């Protein structure tokens, strides 16, 4: 009976391999234990207003060409009381910056046409009143030191690899806001 261990302790077992047998698959997944209270109302935020490091006027400009990532990050940030402007391209981000300067810019690096490096380069050319000094976080699927150094050299203050850990993202935003 073959055993396959996957990434986080999952286990897959297969029995009855062969043309004359009907295979049986068993999948065991580890239980995720959290400190989250059980039974909160469906529309109730997972975070109370006293648990959030942000006030209701905290604004984030989120740039990612992937709709699912934008929706997920918007949901997470809004659950912490952050006002999110989510856009799909660097040009939309520059247009949004022309209207309002957020507290933090979060940008994907790998986007078509104008990538995150070119976006931050254009942002840093602006005056402070136009968002030129906005604290910025780079999001990328590449987590190596080289990628982090490249993001920091381009003008981002932080680099967060995908998949994104919500706690790490919230901490990064908090740290950036406290530093400025």
Z-matrix of the N, CA and C atoms (Angstrom, degrees):
N
C 1 1.438
C 2 1.530 1 107.97
N 3 1.367 2 118.67 1 112.13
C 4 1.460 3 121.11 2 -179.62
C 5 1.524 4 110.90 3 -68.73
N 6 1.303 5 116.24 4 142.92
C 7 1.461 6 124.32 5 175.88
C 8 1.515 7 108.11 6 -119.16
N 9 1.319 8 117.54 7 135.48
C 10 1.453 9 120.96 8 178.38
C 11 1.521 10 107.80 9 -127.68
N 12 1.314 11 117.34 10 120.79
C 13 1.461 12 120.70 11 173.81
C 14 1.512 13 107.96 12 -94.01
N 15 1.305 14 115.31 13 131.09
C 16 1.455 15 120.41 14 -177.89
C 17 1.532 16 107.43 15 -100.53
N 18 1.300 17 119.55 16 -157.65
C 19 1.449 18 123.59 17 -167.52
C 20 1.534 19 115.77 18 -68.51
N 21 1.311 20 119.53 19 -48.92
C 22 1.456 21 121.96 20 -170.18
C 23 1.520 22 112.57 21 -114.70
N 24 1.313 23 118.41 22 38.23
C 25 1.445 24 121.40 23 177.53
C 26 1.519 25 113.97 24 89.11
N 27 1.326 26 117.62 25 6.39
C 28 1.444 27 119.80 26 176.35
C 29 1.523 28 108.49 27 -67.50
N 30 1.323 29 116.25 28 157.88
C 31 1.461 30 119.64 29 179.92
C 32 1.523 31 108.39 30 -139.60
N 33 1.324 32 116.20 31 131.56
C 34 1.458 33 121.68 32 177.99
C 35 1.522 34 107.44 33 -120.07
N 36 1.338 35 116.29 34 130.31
C 37 1.461 36 121.06 35 178.51
C 38 1.515 37 108.97 36 -125.28
N 39 1.347 38 116.29 37 142.36
C 40 1.461 39 121.90 38 178.51
C 41 1.524 40 107.73 39 -127.32
N 42 1.333 41 115.93 40 132.27
C 43 1.462 42 121.07 41 177.19
C 44 1.525 43 108.69 42 -122.90
N 45 1.323 44 116.57 43 151.75
C 46 1.465 45 121.38 44 174.27
C 47 1.505 46 113.23 45 77.31
N 48 1.313 47 117.03 46 42.14
C 49 1.463 48 120.23 47 179.78
C 50 1.531 49 109.04 48 -75.99
N 51 1.294 50 116.78 49 132.72
C 52 1.460 51 122.45 50 179.35
C 53 1.510 52 110.17 51 139.00
N 54 1.331 53 116.88 52 160.85
C 55 1.456 54 121.16 53 -175.97
C 56 1.526 55 112.99 54 -66.11
N 57 1.344 56 118.31 55 -31.86
C 58 1.464 57 120.15 56 -176.66
C 59 1.528 58 112.37 57 -83.96
N 60 1.316 59 118.06 58 -6.78
C 61 1.469 60 121.20 59 -174.35
C 62 1.520 61 110.59 60 -112.19
N 63 1.310 62 115.12 61 147.15
C 64 1.462 63 120.57 62 170.73
C 65 1.524 64 106.85 63 -89.87
N 66 1.315 65 118.08 64 116.57
C 67 1.463 66 118.83 65 -177.37
C 68 1.528 67 111.99 66 -67.49
N 69 1.315 68 115.38 67 146.70
C 70 1.457 69 122.87 68 174.86
C 71 1.515 70 107.16 69 -117.00
N 72 1.309 71 116.15 70 126.73
C 73 1.467 72 121.29 71 179.94
C 74 1.519 73 108.75 72 -108.34
N 75 1.319 74 116.06 73 136.80
C 76 1.460 75 122.44 74 174.18
C 77 1.518 76 107.70 75 -125.04
N 78 1.309 77 116.41 76 132.58
C 79 1.456 78 121.46 77 178.16
C 80 1.519 79 107.98 78 -125.00
N 81 1.328 80 116.68 79 125.20
C 82 1.457 81 122.36 80 176.93
C 83 1.520 82 108.27 81 -113.96
N 84 1.318 83 116.70 82 124.32
C 85 1.456 84 121.78 83 179.39
C 86 1.523 85 108.80 84 -114.77
N 87 1.331 86 117.26 85 139.03
C 88 1.466 87 119.03 86 179.28
C 89 1.522 88 110.35 87 -69.91
N 90 1.314 89 115.99 88 149.64
C 91 1.452 90 122.53 89 178.64
C 92 1.517 91 109.00 90 -79.47
N 93 1.324 92 116.91 91 131.92
C 94 1.449 93 121.64 92 176.96
C 95 1.512 94 107.65 93 -90.60
N 96 1.316 95 116.95 94 119.95
C 97 1.458 96 121.42 95 179.87
C 98 1.511 97 107.89 96 -103.29
N 99 1.335 98 116.10 97 126.47
C 100 1.457 99 120.54 98 178.05
C 101 1.514 100 109.08 99 -126.33
N 102 1.321 101 115.41 100 167.27
C 103 1.456 102 121.22 101 176.33
C 104 1.514 103 111.70 102 -93.84
N 105 1.321 104 116.41 103 12.39
C 106 1.450 105 122.31 104 -178.38
C 107 1.522 106 110.40 105 -71.66
N 108 1.338 107 117.40 106 135.62
C 109 1.462 108 118.13 107 177.75
C 110 1.525 109 110.54 108 -65.79
N 111 1.309 110 115.75 109 144.26
C 112 1.463 111 121.27 110 180.00
C 113 1.519 112 108.38 111 -88.89
N 114 1.327 113 114.99 112 140.06
C 115 1.460 114 120.05 113 171.93
C 116 1.506 115 114.58 114 88.06
N 117 1.330 116 119.72 115 25.23
C 118 1.451 117 118.66 116 174.81
C 119 1.527 118 109.33 117 -74.15
N 120 1.333 119 115.21 118 154.15
C 121 1.460 120 119.67 119 -178.31
C 122 1.521 121 109.64 120 -63.59
N 123 1.325 122 115.84 121 150.19
C 124 1.458 123 121.04 122 -174.74
C 125 1.519 124 112.74 123 -58.10
N 126 1.321 125 118.33 124 -40.09
C 127 1.456 126 121.11 125 -177.14
C 128 1.516 127 113.12 126 -91.71
N 129 1.313 128 117.26 127 2.23
C 130 1.454 129 121.05 128 -179.69
C 131 1.523 130 109.73 129 -80.63
N 132 1.318 131 116.17 130 138.11
C 133 1.448 132 121.10 131 177.93
C 134 1.520 133 109.85 132 -65.08
N 135 1.329 134 116.50 133 145.87
C 136 1.455 135 121.05 134 175.98
C 137 1.524 136 111.49 135 -73.60
N 138 1.337 137 117.04 136 -15.31
C 139 1.447 138 122.58 137 -177.00
C 140 1.517 139 108.69 138 -119.32
N 141 1.323 140 117.98 139 127.28
C 142 1.458 141 119.55 140 176.90
C 143 1.518 142 108.60 141 -77.83
N 144 1.329 143 116.64 142 161.99
C 145 1.460 144 119.16 143 -178.73
C 146 1.518 145 111.69 144 -64.91
N 147 1.333 146 117.50 145 -18.45
C 148 1.452 147 120.93 146 178.93
C 149 1.525 148 111.85 147 -84.98
N 150 1.332 149 117.82 148 -17.89
C 151 1.460 150 121.88 149 -179.44
C 152 1.523 151 112.60 150 -87.13
N 153 1.316 152 117.69 151 -17.01
C 154 1.453 153 120.38 152 -173.36
C 155 1.524 154 111.38 153 -85.77
N 156 1.326 155 117.04 154 138.43
C 157 1.465 156 120.21 155 177.91
C 158 1.523 157 112.32 156 -80.82
N 159 1.329 158 117.62 157 -0.95
C 160 1.451 159 122.02 158 -174.34
C 161 1.519 160 110.54 159 -109.26
N 162 1.327 161 115.32 160 153.71
C 163 1.459 162 118.42 161 170.13
C 164 1.524 163 108.09 162 -97.44
N 165 1.290 164 116.56 163 172.05
C 166 1.469 165 121.65 164 -173.70
C 167 1.525 166 113.10 165 -68.28
N 168 1.320 167 117.85 166 -8.67
C 169 1.465 168 119.06 167 179.47
C 170 1.534 169 112.51 168 -101.44
N 171 1.313 170 117.79 169 3.29
C 172 1.464 171 120.98 170 178.33
C 173 1.523 172 109.36 171 -65.23
N 174 1.341 173 115.53 172 128.14
C 175 1.459 174 121.02 173 -177.05
C 176 1.525 175 110.82 174 -121.57
N 177 1.326 176 115.16 175 134.91
C 178 1.463 177 122.06 176 177.56
C 179 1.527 178 108.32 177 -125.42
N 180 1.323 179 115.34 178 134.65
C 181 1.464 180 121.44 179 171.05
C 182 1.523 181 106.47 180 -100.66
N 183 1.321 182 116.28 181 116.95
C 184 1.460 183 123.59 182 -176.75
C 185 1.526 184 109.22 183 -108.03
N 186 1.332 185 116.69 184 126.86
C 187 1.467 186 121.68 185 -178.17
C 188 1.524 187 108.85 186 -124.24
N 189 1.321 188 116.06 187 114.82
C 190 1.468 189 120.62 188 175.91
C 191 1.516 190 107.96 189 -157.10
N 192 1.328 191 116.94 190 133.51
C 193 1.463 192 120.65 191 -178.79
C 194 1.523 193 112.26 192 -76.91
N 195 1.332 194 118.02 193 -11.30
C 196 1.462 195 122.35 194 -179.64
C 197 1.529 196 109.46 195 -91.77
N 198 1.323 197 116.58 196 113.50
C 199 1.470 198 121.79 197 -177.26
C 200 1.523 199 112.04 198 -58.17
N 201 1.325 200 118.18 199 -41.31
C 202 1.465 201 120.80 200 -178.87
C 203 1.523 202 111.28 201 -62.77
N 204 1.322 203 117.47 202 -42.37
C 205 1.468 204 121.23 203 178.51
C 206 1.525 205 109.81 204 -65.31
N 207 1.340 206 116.83 205 -44.92
C 208 1.479 207 120.13 206 178.28
C 209 1.513 208 110.46 207 -57.79
N 210 1.332 209 117.00 208 -46.74
C 211 1.467 210 120.41 209 -178.77
C 212 1.527 211 111.67 210 -63.98
N 213 1.323 212 116.69 211 -43.40
C 214 1.462 213 120.56 212 -179.53
C 215 1.533 214 111.09 213 -63.23
N 216 1.327 215 116.66 214 -49.91
C 217 1.459 216 119.76 215 -178.70
C 218 1.524 217 111.58 216 -66.07
N 219 1.316 218 116.95 217 -36.85
C 220 1.466 219 120.00 218 176.12
C 221 1.521 220 109.97 219 -61.39
N 222 1.323 221 117.36 220 -45.93
C 223 1.463 222 121.66 221 178.83
C 224 1.530 223 110.71 222 -58.87
N 225 1.324 224 116.77 223 -47.72
C 226 1.469 225 121.03 224 -178.76
C 227 1.523 226 110.33 225 -61.04
N 228 1.323 227 116.70 226 -49.54
C 229 1.458 228 120.51 227 -176.97
C 230 1.530 229 111.96 228 -65.88
N 231 1.323 230 117.33 229 -41.36
C 232 1.457 231 120.01 230 178.81
C 233 1.519 232 111.35 231 -65.07
N 234 1.335 233 117.09 232 -31.08
C 235 1.458 234 120.42 233 177.41
C 236 1.530 235 110.57 234 -65.17
N 237 1.325 236 117.14 235 -24.09
C 238 1.459 237 122.25 236 175.64
C 239 1.527 238 111.96 237 -92.10
N 240 1.319 239 117.51 238 6.28
C 241 1.453 240 121.10 239 177.62
C 242 1.510 241 115.31 240 86.32
N 243 1.318 242 117.23 241 10.96
C 244 1.460 243 121.72 242 -179.31
C 245 1.525 244 109.39 243 -82.93
N 246 1.324 245 115.85 244 138.86
C 247 1.464 246 120.76 245 172.38
C 248 1.528 247 106.90 246 -86.24
N 249 1.331 248 116.50 247 122.97
C 250 1.461 249 121.44 248 -173.83
C 251 1.522 250 110.54 249 -114.94
N 252 1.323 251 115.05 250 131.09
C 253 1.458 252 121.40 251 166.92
C 254 1.518 253 104.75 252 -108.08
N 255 1.319 254 116.99 253 112.48
C 256 1.465 255 122.15 254 -176.80
C 257 1.522 256 109.44 255 -107.74
N 258 1.334 257 115.72 256 125.84
C 259 1.461 258 121.08 257 -179.41
C 260 1.524 259 109.47 258 -130.15
N 261 1.348 260 115.64 259 161.31
C 262 1.463 261 121.45 260 -172.00
C 263 1.528 262 114.48 261 -101.09
N 264 1.331 263 118.26 262 -5.61
C 265 1.468 264 118.55 263 -175.90
C 266 1.524 265 110.73 264 -149.30
N 267 1.319 266 114.79 265 164.20
C 268 1.459 267 121.00 266 177.60
C 269 1.531 268 110.55 267 -63.08
N 270 1.333 269 117.14 268 -40.07
C 271 1.465 270 119.72 269 -179.94
C 272 1.529 271 110.97 270 -63.20
N 273 1.332 272 116.74 271 -41.92
C 274 1.466 273 119.69 272 176.80
C 275 1.526 274 110.69 273 -62.92
N 276 1.328 275 117.23 274 -36.05
C 277 1.469 276 120.94 275 178.48
C 278 1.526 277 110.72 276 -65.41
N 279 1.338 278 116.89 277 -43.72
C 280 1.458 279 120.54 278 178.77
C 281 1.524 280 110.80 279 -63.69
N 282 1.325 281 116.43 280 -38.98
C 283 1.467 282 120.25 281 176.68
C 284 1.531 283 110.62 282 -63.73
N 285 1.327 284 116.75 283 -42.91
C 286 1.467 285 121.20 284 179.76
C 287 1.533 286 110.46 285 -64.29
N 288 1.333 287 116.63 286 -39.43
C 289 1.468 288 120.63 287 177.82
C 290 1.523 289 111.66 288 -64.29
N 291 1.318 290 117.14 289 -29.23
C 292 1.460 291 120.50 290 177.87
C 293 1.519 292 111.26 291 -68.67
N 294 1.319 293 116.82 292 -25.12
C 295 1.468 294 121.59 293 -179.68
C 296 1.518 295 113.49 294 -90.89
N 297 1.340 296 116.58 295 -33.56
C 298 1.458 297 120.51 296 -174.14
C 299 1.523 298 109.31 297 -161.91
N 300 1.317 299 117.08 298 138.89
C 301 1.461 300 121.69 299 178.28
C 302 1.528 301 108.48 300 -97.16
N 303 1.329 302 117.10 301 118.40
C 304 1.465 303 120.48 302 -179.36
C 305 1.530 304 111.54 303 -78.31
N 306 1.314 305 115.66 304 171.65
C 307 1.459 306 120.85 305 175.02
C 308 1.529 307 110.49 306 -74.18
N 309 1.350 308 116.46 307 -34.00
C 310 1.464 309 122.09 308 -178.30
C 311 1.528 310 109.05 309 -146.06
N 312 1.327 311 115.62 310 141.55
C 313 1.464 312 123.18 311 172.82
C 314 1.527 313 107.58 312 -106.39
N 315 1.325 314 117.06 313 129.27
C 316 1.463 315 122.10 314 175.21
C 317 1.517 316 106.44 315 -119.81
N 318 1.335 317 116.36 316 120.80
C 319 1.460 318 119.26 317 -175.78
C 320 1.517 319 112.42 318 -132.86
N 321 1.330 320 114.41 319 135.39
C 322 1.454 321 121.24 320 169.27
C 323 1.526 322 107.17 321 -66.92
N 324 1.311 323 116.63 322 148.58
C 325 1.463 324 120.61 323 176.94
C 326 1.526 325 110.70 324 -86.57
N 327 1.332 326 116.95 325 -48.24
C 328 1.462 327 121.44 326 -174.14
C 329 1.513 328 112.90 327 -85.72
N 330 1.326 329 116.11 328 86.31
C 331 1.463 330 121.49 329 177.12
C 332 1.522 331 108.59 330 -124.67
N 333 1.333 332 117.44 331 150.21
C 334 1.469 333 119.90 332 178.72
C 335 1.532 334 111.49 333 -69.48
N 336 1.298 335 116.05 334 161.90
C 337 1.469 336 125.36 335 -179.42
C 338 1.526 337 111.17 336 63.03
N 339 1.311 338 117.50 337 -79.84
C 340 1.464 339 121.77 338 -179.47
C 341 1.518 340 108.08 339 -114.14
N 342 1.329 341 116.77 340 112.83
C 343 1.463 342 119.49 341 -178.00
C 344 1.536 343 110.82 342 -82.23
N 345 1.313 344 115.73 343 178.26
C 346 1.459 345 121.05 344 -177.53
C 347 1.518 346 113.82 345 -63.38
N 348 1.334 347 117.23 346 -32.15
C 349 1.470 348 120.44 347 177.75
C 350 1.529 349 110.61 348 -65.86
N 351 1.322 350 116.53 349 -43.46
C 352 1.462 351 119.60 350 178.52
C 353 1.525 352 110.54 351 -67.82
N 354 1.334 353 116.46 352 -36.15
C 355 1.468 354 120.21 353 177.94
C 356 1.522 355 110.17 354 -61.43
N 357 1.329 356 117.74 355 -51.45
C 358 1.471 357 119.38 356 -176.78
C 359 1.527 358 110.54 357 -65.12
N 360 1.326 359 117.41 358 -32.02
C 361 1.471 360 120.77 359 175.90
C 362 1.528 361 110.24 360 -61.23
N 363 1.336 362 116.59 361 -44.53
C 364 1.474 363 121.15 362 178.64
C 365 1.532 364 111.12 363 -67.25
N 366 1.318 365 116.70 364 -39.67
C 367 1.472 366 120.75 365 179.09
C 368 1.527 367 109.80 366 -62.38
N 369 1.329 368 117.30 367 -44.81
C 370 1.470 369 121.20 368 -176.44
C 371 1.527 370 112.58 369 -68.69
N 372 1.332 371 118.27 370 -15.77
C 373 1.468 372 121.49 371 175.81
C 374 1.533 373 111.53 372 -78.42
N 375 1.316 374 117.20 373 -13.74
C 376 1.464 375 121.32 374 -176.93
C 377 1.531 376 111.08 375 -82.42
N 378 1.331 377 114.26 376 160.70
C 379 1.469 378 119.71 377 175.27
C 380 1.530 379 109.01 378 -71.93
N 381 1.323 380 118.06 379 162.56
C 382 1.470 381 120.09 380 177.19
C 383 1.533 382 112.53 381 -56.98
N 384 1.319 383 117.62 382 -37.27
C 385 1.467 384 121.13 383 179.26
C 386 1.523 385 112.03 384 -66.87
N 387 1.338 386 116.94 385 -22.59
C 388 1.465 387 122.09 386 179.01
C 389 1.529 388 111.81 387 -98.28
N 390 1.333 389 117.14 388 9.19
C 391 1.456 390 121.04 389 177.10
C 392 1.511 391 114.93 390 95.94
N 393 1.336 392 118.06 391 9.98
C 394 1.453 393 121.41 392 -176.72
C 395 1.518 394 114.95 393 -63.16
N 396 1.327 395 117.06 394 -21.55
C 397 1.471 396 120.38 395 -179.28
C 398 1.527 397 112.66 396 -110.64
N 399 1.322 398 117.39 397 14.04
C 400 1.462 399 119.80 398 -178.02
C 401 1.535 400 109.89 399 -61.15
N 402 1.334 401 117.60 400 131.99
C 403 1.465 402 119.54 401 175.62
C 404 1.527 403 109.41 402 -61.80
N 405 1.350 404 116.58 403 139.94
C 406 1.462 405 119.45 404 -173.11
C 407 1.525 406 112.18 405 -135.95
N 408 1.325 407 114.41 406 142.21
C 409 1.464 408 123.28 407 177.77
C 410 1.520 409 108.20 408 -117.39
N 411 1.337 410 116.26 409 129.84
C 412 1.462 411 122.32 410 176.50
C 413 1.522 412 109.15 411 -93.54
N 414 1.329 413 116.47 412 132.65
C 415 1.463 414 122.27 413 173.85
C 416 1.515 415 107.90 414 -109.86
N 417 1.320 416 116.75 415 133.76
C 418 1.454 417 119.43 416 179.86
C 419 1.520 418 111.10 417 -154.43
N 420 1.308 419 115.38 418 153.66
C 421 1.460 420 120.79 419 176.46
C 422 1.519 421 110.99 420 -77.44
N 423 1.323 422 117.19 421 -9.40
C 424 1.455 423 121.59 422 -178.40
C 425 1.521 424 109.68 423 -102.22
N 426 1.334 425 116.56 424 121.85
C 427 1.458 426 120.90 425 -170.52
C 428 1.518 427 114.39 426 -105.97
N 429 1.311 428 119.88 427 2.31
C 430 1.457 429 121.60 428 -174.46
C 431 1.514 430 113.77 429 -70.99
N 432 1.342 431 115.17 430 164.58
C 433 1.462 432 121.44 431 178.72
C 434 1.526 433 111.96 432 -59.78
N 435 1.318 434 116.86 433 -37.34
C 436 1.460 435 120.74 434 179.77
C 437 1.518 436 110.61 435 -61.47
N 438 1.341 437 116.10 436 -43.67
C 439 1.466 438 120.24 437 179.64
C 440 1.526 439 110.93 438 -66.07
N 441 1.316 440 116.08 439 -39.49
C 442 1.461 441 119.81 440 178.66
C 443 1.530 442 110.09 441 -64.42
N 444 1.318 443 117.21 442 -45.84
C 445 1.466 444 120.82 443 179.42
C 446 1.525 445 111.36 444 -62.34
N 447 1.333 446 116.43 445 -38.94
C 448 1.464 447 120.52 446 178.67
C 449 1.524 448 110.77 447 -63.90
N 450 1.328 449 117.02 448 -41.64
C 451 1.466 450 121.07 449 179.03
C 452 1.528 451 111.03 450 -65.10
N 453 1.321 452 116.98 451 -43.15
C 454 1.462 453 120.94 452 179.79
C 455 1.529 454 110.65 453 -66.72
N 456 1.323 455 117.30 454 -40.77
C 457 1.461 456 121.18 455 178.78
C 458 1.528 457 111.67 456 -65.51
N 459 1.320 458 116.87 457 -30.90
C 460 1.470 459 120.87 458 -179.37
C 461 1.525 460 112.00 459 -72.70
N 462 1.342 461 117.72 460 -22.76
C 463 1.462 462 119.65 461 179.22
C 464 1.512 463 115.03 462 130.14
N 465 1.328 464 117.56 463 -0.14
C 466 1.456 465 120.55 464 174.24
C 467 1.524 466 108.69 465 -80.55
N 468 1.350 467 116.96 466 150.45
C 469 1.452 468 120.02 467 176.67
C 470 1.530 469 111.65 468 -90.95
N 471 1.334 470 116.40 469 -24.05
C 472 1.462 471 120.96 470 -178.86
C 473 1.516 472 110.53 471 -141.68
N 474 1.331 473 115.04 472 159.10
C 475 1.461 474 123.59 473 -179.44
C 476 1.526 475 107.08 474 -132.60
N 477 1.328 476 117.39 475 124.09
C 478 1.467 477 121.46 476 178.59
C 479 1.523 478 108.50 477 -124.18
N 480 1.333 479 116.90 478 123.61
C 481 1.469 480 119.54 479 179.37
C 482 1.526 481 112.03 480 -78.00
N 483 1.322 482 115.01 481 151.94
C 484 1.468 483 121.64 482 172.45
C 485 1.517 484 107.64 483 -90.51
N 486 1.310 485 120.69 484 149.21
C 487 1.451 486 126.40 485 -1.85
C 488 1.523 487 110.46 486 -68.40
N 489 1.309 488 114.98 487 147.20
C 490 1.452 489 122.20 488 -171.59
C 491 1.519 490 110.37 489 -85.90
N 492 1.323 491 115.27 490 130.04
C 493 1.457 492 122.36 491 173.03
C 494 1.527 493 106.31 492 -86.41
N 495 1.336 494 118.71 493 116.77
C 496 1.468 495 120.64 494 -177.37
C 497 1.529 496 113.41 495 -54.57
N 498 1.335 497 117.44 496 -40.21
C 499 1.468 498 120.01 497 179.48
C 500 1.524 499 110.86 498 -63.56
N 501 1.333 500 117.06 499 -40.03
C 502 1.459 501 121.17 500 178.59
C 503 1.529 502 110.75 501 -64.97
N 504 1.324 503 116.59 502 -39.77
C 505 1.459 504 120.77 503 178.89
C 506 1.529 505 110.95 504 -64.34
N 507 1.322 506 117.18 505 -46.94
C 508 1.462 507 121.26 506 -179.91
C 509 1.526 508 110.25 507 -62.05
N 510 1.329 509 116.66 508 -42.93
C 511 1.464 510 120.33 509 178.46
C 512 1.526 511 110.53 510 -62.71
N 513 1.320 512 117.44 511 -42.00
C 514 1.467 513 121.23 512 179.72
C 515 1.524 514 111.02 513 -61.96
N 516 1.307 515 117.31 514 -44.74
C 517 1.467 516 120.85 515 178.90
C 518 1.519 517 110.16 516 -62.97
N 519 1.326 518 116.47 517 -45.21
C 520 1.472 519 121.34 518 178.98
C 521 1.521 520 110.40 519 -59.81
N 522 1.331 521 116.93 520 -46.79
C 523 1.463 522 120.72 521 -179.61
C 524 1.527 523 111.29 522 -61.17
N 525 1.330 524 117.11 523 -42.78
C 526 1.467 525 120.75 524 179.35
C 527 1.534 526 111.26 525 -63.93
N 528 1.315 527 116.21 526 -42.85
C 529 1.460 528 119.38 527 -178.94
C 530 1.534 529 111.37 528 -68.15
N 531 1.327 530 116.82 529 -34.90
C 532 1.468 531 120.15 530 178.48
C 533 1.518 532 111.58 531 -72.84
N 534 1.334 533 117.12 532 -27.27
C 535 1.464 534 121.12 533 -178.99
C 536 1.525 535 111.88 534 -79.31
N 537 1.349 536 116.79 535 -23.00
C 538 1.472 537 117.38 536 -176.51
C 539 1.497 538 112.62 537 -95.31
